[in-house]
Amino acid sequence: MLKGVLLETLTAVITAPVIMLTQTLAIVDILRGRQSGWLPQRREVEGLDFAEVTRFYGPHLALGAGLMAAIATGIDGTIWSL
C-alpha cells in the first residue's frame, strides 16, 4: 500500500503543472470569448496529426523547454518552480 501511495504522489507531482497550465489556458480562452468546451471525438481517424498535437500543446512544450533550459543554465530556484 505504501508503494501505491508513493507512486500516486509522484504521479500527481509530475502531472500537476501540466494540468494547471491546461486549466489556466481554458480560463484565458473563456475570458477572451473563445470556445473552450469539449469537442466531440473524431472516430473516423486513426491517431493524431503531429501538427494538431503541436498546436494544442505548444504552450506546454514551450514552458517545459524554457524550464529545462533555465535548469540547465543553473538559474537559481528554477528546479523548485516545477
C-alpha positions as CSV (number, residue, x, y, z in Angstrom):
1,M,0.0,0.0,0.0
2,L,2.9,2.4,0.8
3,K,4.3,1.8,-2.7
4,G,0.9,2.8,-4.2
5,V,0.8,6.0,-2.2
6,L,4.3,6.9,-3.2
7,L,3.6,6.2,-6.9
8,E,0.3,8.2,-6.7
9,T,2.1,11.1,-5.1
10,L,4.9,11.1,-7.6
11,T,2.5,11.0,-10.5
12,A,0.5,13.9,-9.0
13,V,3.6,16.0,-8.6
14,I,4.7,15.3,-12.2
15,T,1.3,16.0,-13.8
16,A,0.2,18.9,-11.7
17,P,2.0,21.6,-13.6
18,V,0.6,20.3,-16.9
19,I,-3.0,20.2,-15.6
20,M,-2.6,23.7,-14.1
21,L,-1.4,25.1,-17.4
22,T,-4.2,23.5,-19.3
23,Q,-6.8,24.9,-16.8
24,T,-5.2,28.3,-17.0
25,L,-5.3,28.4,-20.8
26,A,-9.0,27.3,-20.7
27,I,-9.8,30.2,-18.4
28,V,-7.9,32.6,-20.6
29,D,-9.9,31.4,-23.6
30,I,-13.2,31.9,-21.7
31,L,-12.1,35.5,-20.8
32,R,-11.2,36.1,-24.4
33,G,-14.6,34.9,-25.6
34,R,-13.2,31.9,-27.4
35,Q,-14.8,28.4,-27.4
36,S,-13.4,26.4,-24.6
37,G,-15.8,23.5,-24.4
38,W,-15.3,19.9,-25.2
39,L,-15.2,18.9,-28.9
40,P,-16.7,15.6,-30.0
41,Q,-14.4,12.7,-30.6
42,R,-13.3,12.1,-34.2
43,R,-13.9,8.4,-34.5
44,E,-13.2,8.2,-38.3
45,V,-9.5,9.0,-37.9
46,E,-6.7,6.8,-36.5
47,G,-4.2,8.6,-34.3
48,L,-3.4,12.2,-34.1
49,D,-1.8,14.6,-36.6
50,F,1.6,15.8,-35.3
51,A,0.8,19.4,-36.3
52,E,-2.5,19.3,-34.4
53,V,-0.9,18.0,-31.3
54,T,1.9,20.5,-31.5
55,R,-0.6,23.4,-32.0
56,F,-2.7,22.3,-29.0
57,Y,0.2,21.5,-26.7
58,G,2.5,24.3,-27.9
59,P,2.3,26.3,-24.7
60,H,3.1,23.2,-22.7
61,L,6.1,22.4,-24.8
62,A,7.4,26.0,-24.6
63,L,7.0,26.1,-20.8
64,G,8.8,22.8,-20.4
65,A,11.6,23.7,-22.8
66,G,12.0,27.1,-21.0
67,L,12.2,25.5,-17.6
68,M,14.6,22.8,-18.7
69,A,16.8,25.5,-20.3
70,A,16.7,27.5,-17.1
71,I,17.7,24.4,-15.1
72,A,20.5,23.5,-17.5
73,T,22.0,27.0,-17.3
74,G,21.8,26.9,-13.5
75,I,19.3,29.7,-12.8
76,D,18.8,29.6,-9.0
77,G,15.4,28.4,-7.8
78,T,14.2,27.1,-11.2
79,I,14.0,23.5,-10.1
80,W,11.5,24.5,-7.4
81,S,9.2,26.0,-10.0
82,L,8.5,22.6,-11.3
